[in-house]
Amino acid sequence: MKIYDDKHIKNVVFVGAHNSGKTTLAETMVYEAGLINRRGSVENKNTVSDYHQIEHEKGNSVFATPLHTEWRNYKINIIDTPGLDDFIGEIISSIRVADTIVTVLNAQHGVEVGTEIIWSYIDKFHKPGLFVINQIDHPAANFEESFKSIKGLVGNNAVKIQYPLIMDGAQCIIDVLKMKMYKFSAEGWKPQKLEIPEDQKELAIQLHNELVEKAAENDEELMELFFEKGSLNEDEMRKGIKAGMLNHDLFPVFCVSALNDMGSGRLMGFIDNVAPAAADLVPEQSLNGKEIPQKTDAPTALFVFKTVHQPNLGQITFFKVKSGEVKLNDKLENTRTGETEVLNQLFIMDGNDRKPVSKLSFGDIGSTLKLKHTETNDSLCSPGSDISIKPINYPEPRMRKAVSAVNTKDEEKLNEALKKIHSQDPTVVVSFSNEARQMILACQGELHLAIIDWTLRNIYDVEANFEQPRISFRETIQRSSTANYRHKKQSGGSGQFAQVHMKIEPWFEGIEEPQGYNIRGKDEIDLAWGGKLVFYNCIVGGAIDARYLPSVMKGILEVMENGPLTGSYIRDVRVMVYDGKMHSVDSNDISFKIAGAHAFKEAFLNANPKLLEPAMELTVKVPEEMVGNVMTDLQARRAIIQGIDSKENFQILKCIVPEKELFGFSTDLRSLTKGRATFKAKFSDYQPVPNNIQKEMVGN
């Protein structure tokens, strides 16, 4: 296979809403370049990029799939991504290694919900981008409305390169950069190149001039030329358009019919000639703050952006060459683990098809098999060069479920399968809650969970149960209380004896020291589950030997690990042990541990005990016209609204919501807002449970 240098490699990612035609466009571009002999289709389940069984069953992309095409001595690496934000991890990792982001729209709908959500992530990367309005030959297509929706997304930075036209019953595309008209037959593919018709010249010239001005704005030299000549030639315009794309100030808009192969060749030509390559982008900084050299004669540095586990192949590792070049059998160091990996195989992957190569240069995307110590987000570099590339920051999960194997014999098998699923998709987070004694799976939503369930059953042969996780409550007290307990046990020989008197009180930061006690010692214990136990030795007259007090405290801590109300952890209590009795023969550590535990439990139940629940800090971004329904839903979930901000046509709701009430919120929010709202949630603190709910839970 031909090896391309960095000047002739372009990396693009196709993003956009579900059913916008990304997979079909990728298929058409590969076919147009002659790399496949027959175009597949999503309906026939034979496209290059949608090759997984689950994608055939669902009829849409689930995974981001790398493939490539070759056009006029350029190599274009394409990553075809899913259109649903449940699979945002696949989209973000692909954007991370792309040099240009191609946002595909359905001409019937323009910017859709999925496009808006994905764009909110795209914008953070500040990478060059262009728009493709697809399906222009559909009877319900509306190019102008679609273009208006793009301007609603990026403002006046959207500029038409093309617009569609029907002439003599044939689909045509007017190109205002080349100032030509492309006329297609019903079969598409190669068009006739014609002069622009007289009745379109005025509009075409107007759009051409707008493009010239926009191109000139991004380069001082071009601006001077523009003022001097009043125009720019095509090469000068290309230079200005590229500069504008690099500045994130210009977004070219194209039109195609991917299904009928109209306009894809022109789009590939633009990507070749204008779209930025890796070397055009601002050099990245490594984790140690050094600039990563963007050239082939520098030390090798690879960034792993994707991992796939296939039953018949094992682990496939996808990477981008960020510096230097990688050759077959190279030995590279993993900067995270310190392990050396040998790249015994190098491939270009086109969907499921592997094409062996001997080397890959800076800017290219490739893959290898069976690395032992490398995962997504890792950096591999020449030994001693220590080039650690900044990792991808994935969004927090929006849904949590307790997961367990239907057959308990499959628990280990389930654990291994979930490890591989997380390796393949880092937005799937698996942890074990010691407190709840449950394995917790966190993901992006109901559809994401359905795909995980399908994968477990069909790929790893494990049946799993998914259920609502147990909430980690806390218990505390609201007033002071005293208690004493005598432990006495006689069973022949030496017995057990201990008596403990104590007072307990609520503890809070800044509380004054206890009054009326002779404090002889104090222990402040930061509890592993949050909060504190403050233990005071207030014994006078030697009523209890000091050596037994640690045992009293152990007894208290045992009760605090299994509170009397719900078995939850107790927090934020202070204890004053002020009196008691002991026996010269029968007293021992176990006796005082038991006495301390019983006295503490009795005092706790008499101190107006209170249940605390975890509260989440919730931020919801919702379209203005849908705020009312979302507010009503949040109030039903006992949310406390703390603020409302505005951003463009959205309202940002900030509130505190009990974690217990957030179950099902992701699904309900999607239903209430037709998928247009997004949210983030993170732990805030523990807050008192309302009395009526506590009575239901405790039973009194």
C-alpha positions, 0 to 999 in steps of 0.5 A: 500500500502507498505510504503518504507523507504528512502533507498528503494525509487529511483526517476527517471525522463525520459527525451529525444526527441520527439518519443524516447519512454519514455512513452512506457518505463515507461508503460513497467516498470510498466507492468513488475513489475506486477502493471498493467495486460495489457500494453497500447500503445501511439497508442491505447491511453491507457498508464498510463502516457499519460491520458489527452485528449490533449495527446490522440489527439496529440499522444505525452506527453504534461504534466509531469506525475508521476507514480511508479513501484515496483521492488525487494523490491524497489519503483521506482518513475518515472516522464514521461516528454514531449519531446518538449522544448515548455514544458520545465517547465514540464521538469525542475520541474520534474528534480528538484525532481528527484535523477537520470535523465534517458535520453532516445534516439531513436536508429535510431537517437541517440542524437537529437535536443530535447535531446541537448536542454533539456541537456543544462538544465539538466547539470545545475542541476549537478544530476546523470544521465544515458542513455538508447538507446531504439528501439534497435530491429528496422531495422534502429537502430544504437547503435554505432552511438547513443553511439558516439552521447552520447559521443559528449554530455558528452565526455568520461564520457559515459560508456557502461554497455550493447550493443545489438547483434543479434544471431541466429535471436534473439535479445540479450543484452551483459551486461559487468557489470554482464558479461552475455548475455540476449537472448530474444524471439520475445515476449520479457519479461524474457530473457534467461541468457547465457554465453557470446559467444566466438566471443564476449568475447574479446570485452566484456572483453575490455568494462568490463575493461574500466568500472572497470577503470572508476568505480575505478577512483571515489573512492580512496579505490576502486582505491587502490583495483584496483591497488592491485587486477587488477580488482574489483568485481561486488559489488565494481564496483557498488559502484564506478559507483554510486560514479561516477554518483554522481560526474557527472563523469560517465554516464552508457549507457543501451540498451532496446526495450521498445515496445517489453519489452526487457531489462527493468527488467535489467534497473530497477535492476540497478536503484534499486541497483546502481542509487543514492537515495535522501539520497545519494545526497548532502543535500540541503540548505534552503533559510536561508542557513541551511542544510535540514536534510535528515532523517525521524526523522527530522521536516517535509518539503515538496516541491511542484513541480507541480500543476494540475487543474482537473475539477472533482477533483479541485487542485492536488498538487504534492510534494517531501518529503525533510525531515521527513515524512508526515502523513494523516491529518498532519497540515503543514505551508506554508512558503510563505503565513504563512497559515496552510494547512491540508493534509486530503488526501495523494496519490501516483498518477499513471497517473490518478489513485490515490492510498491512503496512510497513510504516506510518508517518506523522499525521496518519491513523493506523492500528495494531494487534495484541498490545499487552499493556496499552489502553485508550488514552495511552501514549507510546513513544520512542524509548527515552523521549517521554512524550505523554500526550494529554488524554481525552476527557470523557463526559460523566455518566448520566445513569447508574445501575446495579449489575449482577450475573443472573447465574452467580457462577458467571460473576467472574465472567461478568467482571472480565466482560465489563472490563473489556467493555470499559476498555472499549468505551471509557464512558462505561464506568464500573465500580464496586460499592462496599457500602451497598455491596453491589457492582455499579455500572454507570453509562450515558443512557437507556440506549447505551445500557441496552447496547451493553446488555446486548454485548454481554449476552451476544459477545460474552455469553453472560446474562446480567440483571440491571436494577436500581442501586441501593442509596448510601444513606447516613445517620446522625443525631439532632440533640444530646442524650445520655446512657449507661450500660452494664455488661456482666457475664459469669460462666465459671472462672473469670467472667466479663464485667464493664459499665460505661456512662456516656453523653453524645451530642451532634458534632459540627465544625467550630463547635465549642468544647463540652462544658462541665466535664474534666477532659483528660483526652480527646480523639478526632477521627475522620471517618472513612465514609465522611464526617467525624467521631470526636471521642472525649475521655472525661473519666475522673477518680479512676472509675475506668482504667485509661487502657480500656477506653480504646475498647469503648471507642471500638465498640462505638465505631462498630455501631457507627458502621451499622447504624440502628435506623437503616444499617447505614453509616453514622457520622458527625457525633461526639461522645463524652465517656464520663463515668463507669465501673470496672472489676479487678478480675473480670474486666477486660477489653471485650467487656468494655467494647460490648458495654461501649457499643450498647451504651452508644446505641441506646444514647443514639436512639434517644438523641432524635436520630436523623437519616441523611441522604446524598444530594446531587448538584444538578445542572440542566441545559434546556431550551427556553420553551421547554423550561416549564415542563422540566421545572415541574418534573424537578419539583416533583423530584424534591429539587431545590432550584438555586439559580437560572442562567441564560445561554443563547436559546437555552436556560441553565437550571442549577439545583440540588436534588436527592440522589434517590429522586434522580433515577429515571431522570435521564429517560424522562428528560429526554422524553420531556424535551424531545432529546434537546436537553442535557444535564450533568450531576455530581455529588454535593453533600448529605442532607436531612431526609424529610420526616415523612419519608424517614418514617416510611423508611424506618417504620416509626 
